[in-house]
């Protein structure tokens, strides 16, 4: 064990001697998080605007109140003419028209809401799920009150709008918590991306050591190949955790961040870091020079982060892209972090995400160790 810790200590000392690596693993993620986190935290006034066209009736007013439950958008009333003009000039993300004949539309099985949109951009794609959910809620409410008097329908909608949550085992599940989950996930995303860059670069130093003769001298040292491998892998693992911990502390100082329960966060973050270490080792095992490792890791990190929801939520991309995202570890990492940071802690989701990351880790380590030359 002493030999393993000796290797870990030497690798960490070597790591902290490199200004470039320190900038990549600490300064860059903190800087990006500070810039984009500040934009996100202070973007309340820059929410996408959605115009709503409605008549003066109880039903229309309650549907409008239901729409306003999504606080990611600024909902503004407008006339039909003004709404069409705003959409045409791209001053608003979309316009929603609440028709006068809700009952007739339900009877004719027609869409309950008319949407005016110039093009289906990311704002509209994120908005569409909320509109579909609201329409479904209105439909079920109408069907439930169809046998009652006319005043029952708007009263049911009013009750739904004013409901703040349900009590389950002394926990209140809010319909809209208005937390900074999205911002915190952005911090985590930057940490994962720069961790992949940093640890890939750190792991690829094995290639330079092999060329310079350090690796060969290490192989004839009084330590087994297993001890040497564990020493290197643990050093990279600790590098990842140091980076993640520094980012957590920094973001807590800069913003009001919520990381969820540490009893869930620490084991899951460790599993994510383990998969990132495996990724770096895989790159080092597949290429022959550090320059090749840098080029390959840059392409793989950026492309898989784009697919895995690090730069934007996976929910807003087409279904085919969501299916492709299942083949990159970042998507499972972001899914698990979302469960933990939001406080949902759905056991099935966390187990599935953890199992997927564990599978990726085994795959990466298998490929990396198979490609490593211990001579």
Beta strands, then each sheet from edge to edge (+ up, - down):
strand 1: 48-53
strand 2: 73-77
strand 3: 94-98
strand 4: 113-116
strand 5: 165-168
strand 6: 171-174
sheet 1: 2+ 1+ 3+ 4-
sheet 2: 5+ 6-
end
